[in-house]
Amino acid sequence: MSQQPPLHSSIVAMISLASGIASRHPDMGLCQLERLRSAGIPEHQIDTVIEIARHIRDEASQKVDMAFDEKAQIDSRVTEAEADDALKESCSCTPTPGGQSCC
């Protein structure tokens, strides 16, 4: 089995930036942001990575909150229709507010 070539450093930086944002890492991916800018990656591509990461982070937080509320039987501000919509979306990819696909 031959060894695969490594990912380009800009791809690694984008992955690291996105995972740092999505996981709420305290360093927030600022190091990777500077690496991407230094490598000449266009700002619109960096903005897309940030938008998708934030969308995934926020969607995950909402789902965790809903699951907690359901388990705790808390009367949350989520309507029954919103809860049904969230269940339908659990197996699908919703676009970011800017229309970017996260899948």
CORGIJO-V818817 format. One line per field, one symbol per residue. ss: DSSP state (2 for helix, 1 for strand, 0 for the rest). phi: phi as a letter, one per 20 degrees, with the letter a starting at -180 (. if undefined). psi: psi as a letter, one per 40 degrees, with the letter a starting at -180 (. if undefined). Layout:
ss=???
phi=???
psi=???
//
This chain:
ss=0000000022222222222222000000022222222200002222222222222222222222222222220000000222222222200000000000000
phi=.effffffgfffffffffffffemfgflmfffgfffffenfggfffffgfffffffgfffffffffffgffelefefeffffffffffefdceeffgenfedd
psi=hihiiiiiddddddddddddddefhdeeedddddddddeehidddddddddddddddddddddddddddddefhgiehidddddddddedeihiiideehhe.
//
